[in-house]
Amino acid sequence: MAATARRGPVPGGEKRIMCVGLVCLDIISVVEAYPAEDSDIRCVSQRWQRGGNASNSCTVLALLGVPCAFMGSLATGHAADFVLADLRRYGVDVGHVVPQPTSCLPTSIVIASASRGTRTILHACGNLPDVTAHDFEQVDLSRYKWIHWEARNATEQAVMMQRVEQYNRARPPEDRVRISVELEKPREEHLLLMGLGDVVFISKDLAQHFGYRSAPEALQGLRSRVQPGATLICAWAEKGADAIGPGGELVHSDAFPPETLVDTLGAGDTFNAAVIFSLSAGKSLQDAITFGCRIAGRKCGIQGFDGIV
């Protein structure tokens, strides 16, 4: 299915979901099999694709029909023009993109194996600074029902989240903004964000970094790091996903693998977005992680994101 963009104002003033984090350029080379070192092979195909965790989650939310916004830094140049146009193509609000005219857009070279469905990623981060708490002060929180952070510059992001918490204290429950955060990379400085989210996503890589051998084991071991009443979620690839809710209940969903594994790039971002979509619509935690696993499975069966719904 081609991208379906929202046009014009959000109907009825419907509140949005914002994702804060990275947008980058992915240059994806699809090969029959991962090449041997110092070899010379032909690609099956090659494409440019907008990437970055928060950016990808916006794509999925937009495809699910949710009004959403992206906040992140953006350099100038042809590649930056490409990713900005692609955000707009999906109807993502880019009003809080922060221009960085002296920086370079981060780029990822992705080698995707058609025979195994794996992807190997080479990152070139460039010199693009992340958005700051000062940038976030410009956000009108009354327009949002949910803000999701991709853990990056954690000290600045903690100040952003604390601003949302302060905003929420003065409002009734139905007007509060829910906070979620994804901790993907096993970086110690990101751990302080675990205690600030209403919903916290931890990756398999982070769990294994701490010595945990399964999602349930990781959730039990890391639960003390989240604030009381928070939800902790861990997806574990082909093992599906597990979560601990506010009352301490542990729920599980099996994975929904496609008949043929095609492209796993962005599967985790897809899972996160689908879970946020479900929880923001009032679904149960069990229903949310099951839906997340189902949509992530569909994504793994196609190139890119168009066609997940």
Secondary structure, 3 states (H helix, E strand, C coil): CCCCCCCCCCHHHCCEEEEECCCEEEEEEEECCCCCCCCCCCCCEEEEEEECHHHHHHHHHHHCCCCEEEECEECCCHHHHHHHHHHHHCCCECCCCEECCCCCCCEEEEEEECCCCCEEEEEECCCCCCCCHHHHCCCCHHHEEEEEEECCCHHHHHHHHHHHHHHHHCCCHHHCCEEEEEECCCCHHHHHHHHCCCEEEECHHHHHHCCCCCHHHHHHHHHHHCCCCCEEEEECHHHCEEEECCCCCEEEECCCCCCCCCCCCCHHHHHHHHHHHHHHCCCCHHHHHHHHHHHHHHHHCCCCCCCCC
